[in-house]
Amino acid sequence: MIESSRVCVQVQSFYVESQSAPDEDRYVFAYTITIRNLGHEKVQLRSRYWLITNGNGRETEVQGDGVIGEQPSIAPGDEFQYTSGAVLETPMGTMQGHYVMIDERGEQFHVDIPVFRLAVPSRIH
């Protein structure tokens, strides 16, 4: 979990065995993110940036508007939760990044997304 003075981000990841094909180097992971507005004014998530690193160290950058097709506004004290996914060629990897958000005054700020692990449960030691 990472917390700024305005926004708290929590991440939970899990392996999706039913959609994975290890024999074909396809490992599917899902992650659920909860974004909580700790501030005193509404904020809006405008864009995201991800750095995805597989178990071999290969990095992939992903960026775009909003999350899951939305640019949610989050009122003070409220939260927004969504689930998305990533496909790796290795049974372990990491993700990290940031959100670009704006406040009610139109001021832009970044919220870091902490590094979190993507791992097939049997591969965690």
Secondary structure as UniProt FT lines:
FT   STRAND          2..3
FT   STRAND          7..15
FT   HELIX           17..19
FT   HELIX           22..24
FT   STRAND          26..37
FT   STRAND          43..54
FT   TURN            55..56
FT   STRAND          59..65
FT   TURN            68..69
FT   STRAND          73..74
FT   TURN            76..77
FT   STRAND          79..88
FT   STRAND          92..103
FT   TURN            104..105
FT   STRAND          108..119
FT   HELIX           121..123
//
